[in-house]
Amino acid sequence: MGKSPRHAVHPVNALLNVAFSVTAGRLTALLSASGACPAIGFLHSDKPGRWSLAWDTIEPLRPMIEERVFDFIRRHQFGANDFILTKPAPGSKSPGGHIRLMDNLLKTVIAETAISGRTLDAMVCWMVGLIGSSGCGGKLPPLEPALRQLSES
């Protein structure tokens, strides 16, 4: 890994980064639409430019996302033209550059590893319920219904 987890130095990390980043973007939109503030999280620290609550919401989905990416890797035959190796930034302490996906592979990875909208909706409903319950005597909404939807997707 480089300085940032978004700077993959291995093709598998680049594939995982894409799947997680796209899911975070989709969750950010859904959280905003539900009235939540996706920039204010409780597991991930708040930083400028980070949608911390979206990344918090990803945590229960992490095994599913990783499974989809690794299934994709097993099914796909990669070629040298699927990835781009960027040059190290001037003054960088990293000996090599970072790996990025070419457009064709990027589109395929997104299409084949995407989590269903129904599952994302269920996770957002659960997260919003979890946040809302913090002021209601501490009674947390059950995660089981959301997880059941995950297994059905």
C-alpha positions, 0 to 999 in steps of 0.5 A: 500500500502507498500513503493512502488506501486509495493508491493500490500497488497491487491489482487486487487492491485496485479492484477492491478499491473500485468496488468499495468506492462505488458502493460508498458513492451509492450509499452517500446518495441514499443516506442523503436522500434519507435525511442523514448527513453522510459526512458525519460518522461514528466508526470512521473519523470525520475528515474533509472529503470523506463520507464517514457515515457511508463508510460506516454503513459499508462495514456490514457489507464488507464481506459481501463486497469482498466475496463478489470481487474475489469471485470476479477475479476467479472468473476473469482472465486479465491482460496487461492492458487491463491495468495502468501503472502510474508513475510515482509523484515527484519527491515520493518515497514510494519506489513505484507508482499506483495501479489503476483500472483501464476503462473497459475493466472498470466498467465490467468490475462495477457491473459485476460486483455491484450490490443490489439497490434493495440491499443498499436501501435495507442497510441505509434504513438500518443505519438511519434507525440505528442513529435515530435509536441513540436518543430513544432509550438506547433501543437499537433496531435489529440488524437481522432483517437487513442481513436477511435481505443481504442473504436474499440478494 
